[in-house]
Structures are given as structure tokens and as C-alpha cells.
Amino acid sequence: MRKNRGLFIVLEGIDGSGTTTQAKKLHNYLSDQGFESVLTNEPTDEPVGKLIRDALSRRITSPKTSRRIDFSERALCLLFAADRIEHSGVIEEARSDGIHVVCDRYILSSIAYQSLDPGITPRRVIEINKGCSIPDITFLLRVPVNECLSRLKNRKDAPTIYEKKEFLEGIDRNYAKTLQLYRKSFGPLVAIDGTAPENKVHNEIIKHLRTRLPR
């Protein structure tokens, strides 16, 4: 019997909105329900993704001068696209085997974050990412910037270049401005109130996802 194609599910939101927590909870839920599921994220843990993570944490230095190198948003946009195209191959292989893929951040993040640079339009990001996997559904966790900043203070990971109020406010605005374009280009997107307790947020995600899961 031919397996049903696996779903590709994306969790999105600004830093501190809870995407990582909810992606893990969703992956565990799918596994508990007897579905094969893989949990992934962007940037990935592969070489290009690692380069991006180092850039976001300002850990890259010139081998010649030992001076720190700060990548521009234009460079990061291309690096994210390269990482995503390679990632898409892994995603599609899993889906073709009937495995559901839960991804912590994807192309909507690139649209919202990289368009902080006024020279990078959302349509330009979409153009650069042509050929990447298309999600079956995207969940956007909406959390006020000040609450996200408060959550980030308790996180152990090194802060990224975006974890400042002025940046997160711009990113939050970019998410709001590009939802219609995203839906037109990449399909269904559901906005979720991410300020609710973790389990309530999780249950809201499951409510929207349940009808898409094979019976």
C-alpha cells in the first residue's frame, strides 16, 4: 500500500515567541499519536546553517585580520536561501516516505527578518527562495515584543543580532505586513495567540491541524 505523503508544518514568530517550544510539543504529539515525525529547524545544523548561526551570534572573524565580520542582510538572505534549498531535499525525502516534518522557522522568517534592510523586498526574498519546499500549513505565534524580550532574558543561548527591541519591533511589523503575500505564495497560515499558556497554544495548533492528519 502506498504511504500518504507526510505533512510539512512550520512554526513561525519573532525571537521569544515560543516557536521552538511549540515545535517540540507538536513533534511529540505526532509521535504519541503513532505518526512518524521529524523535528527540524532553520538555520539547519548543516555547514551553511552553522555559518549562519555563527554570523547571527557574531562569532565569525577574518582569518587574515582576526577582526569580527558582520554579515549584511543581503548576504544573510542568500545564505538562508542556500541552506533552505539543501534543507528542502531532506524535507521532501521524509514527506515522500510518509513522515511528517515539523520545522521551527522557515521562509516567512527570511521575509520578515531580511526585509529589515529596505533594499530587500519580500518579493525579492520569495524570488531567491524559488524551488524550496512549500509548507502544508504555517502557524504564526503572535506575542508582543516586550513579552518576548522578557522571555529572552531567561534563555541560556547566546543572544543573536536581532534580540533588541527596535529590531524585534521592525520584524513584528514585517510579519504583519506580509501575511497576505505569504498566503498567496506559500499557502495556509494560521495566526495563534502565543501569550496563552503553553498547553493552550499547543491545543490551538492541534485543533487546526487535526483535520489535515490522515485517519
N, C-alpha and C positions, 0 to 999 in steps of 0.2 A: 504494500500500500504506500502511495506517495505521501510524504510528510507535508503538512501545512507549512507554508512559508512563515518563518519567525517574524515577529513584530520588531520594529526599530522604534524605541521610545526614548525621548530626550527630555532631560530636566534642565531648565534654564533659570537665570536670575542673577542679580548683582552679587558681588562678594558678600558673604554673610547671610544670604537669603535662605540657606539650607538645602541647596541642590545636592550636595554630597550625602548628607544625612538621608534625604528622601530617595535618592538613587539606590542607596544601600538597602533601605527598607523595602523598596519595590522589588529589588532583586531577590531579597529573602522571601518576600511574599510569593513571588512566582515560583521559586524553588519549593516552598512549602505546599503550594497547590499542585505540585507534580509536573510543572513545566521546566524544560531545560532553559536556562537563562545564563547570560554572561553579563558581568558588570564592567563597563569600560569608562573612559574619561578622556577629555581633551583639555590641555595638551596631553598626548599619549605618553607612555613610558618608553617609547622607541627613541632612536637617536635625535630625530628632528624635534620631537616633543620635549626631550630633555634639554635641548638647546634653548627652546622657548622658555621652559621653566627657569633655567639659569638666567635668561635675559630678564624675565619678569621679576626675579629676585635680585637683580643687579649683581650677579656673580660672575660675569664674563669680563675678562681682562685681555688686553692686547699682548700677544706673545713677544712682541718687539719692545714695547714701552712699559708693559705691566700696568698701564693705565686702564681704568674701568671703561668698558664700552657700553653705551646706552643705545639700544636699537630704536629706530624711528617706528612710528605706527605703520608706515608703508612697508618697512622690512618685516615687521611682525605679521602684517596681513598676508604677505607672501609665504612666510614660514608656516603660519597656521594652515593655509591652503595646502601646502605641500604635505604637512603632517596629516591633514584630513583626507586627502586623496589616498594616501597609503593606508590610513585607518579604514577607509571605505571598503577596501579589498577584504579586510578581516571581518568587517561587519556583514558584508554580502555573503561571505562564505558561511558564516554562522547562520544567517537567515535562510540560506538555501538548504541547510541541514535541519530546519525546523526549530532553531534555537532563537529565543527572544533576546534582544540586545537592549540593555538599559545603559544610556550614556549620560554622564554628568558633564553637561555643556556640549555645544556643537556650533553650527554655523550662525545661529542667532547671536551668540556671544561675539563672534567676529564682527557682525554687523553693528552691534551696539558699542563694542569697545573700540574697534579700529576707526569707526567714524567719529571718534573724538577729534581726529585730525580732519579739519574742514576740507582738506584736499581729497579725502576718501569718502565717496558717497556709498550709501547702502547698495545701490545698483552695481557699483564697481566691485564691491565685496562679493556679490552674487555672481557676477561675471567671472571673477577669479576662481570661484569655487565650483564652476560648472563641471559636472562629472562626478561629484561626490554623492554619497548615498542620500536618499530622501527619507526623512522620518515618517513613520505612520502617524505619529501624534507627538506634539511637543507640549510640555507643561511649563508655564512661566510662573515662578513663585514671586509674588509681589510683596515686598517688605520695605517699609520706609527706610531711607538712608541712615537716619540716626540710630534706628534699632539695629541695622546691620553693623554699623561701626561699634556699637556696644557689644554685639556678639563677637566681633573680630578681636576684641581685647582679650578674650578668654581662649583664643586659639593658639596652639603651640607652634604652628608652622610659621616660617619667616614671612613677613608681610610682602606683598607684591607692590609693584609701582602704582597700582590702581587704588590701593586701600587708603585713599584720602577723600575727605568729604566732597571737595569740588569735583574730583574725577567721578566718584560714585553718583553724584547728582546728575552729571552730564550723561553718564551711561544709562541711568534710570530713565532720563528723558528720551534717550535714543531708543531704548526698548519700546517705550510707549509710542513713539513716532513711527516706528517701522513695522508694527504688528500687522497692519493690512497688507503691506508689501510682502512680508514674510509668509502670511497665509496664502497669498496668491502664488508665490513661488515654491513653497515647501509644504503646503497642506495644513491640516487642522492644528490649531494652537488653542490651548485652554489656559486662561489666567486663573491662578489659585491664590487665595489669601494665605500668604506664608507666615502671618503673625499668629495664627491659631496654634494650639498645642501640636506637637509633632504627630501624634497619632491621628488627630483630626485632619491635619493636612494630608497624611497618608491615606486615610479613608476617602477623602475627597478625590484623590488621584485614582484610587481603585474604582470608585463609582463611575468615573468617566471612561475607565479602561476596560471594565468588565465586559461590556458588550462587544469589544473587539477581540477578546480572547476566544480561541476555539473551544467548543464544548466537548 
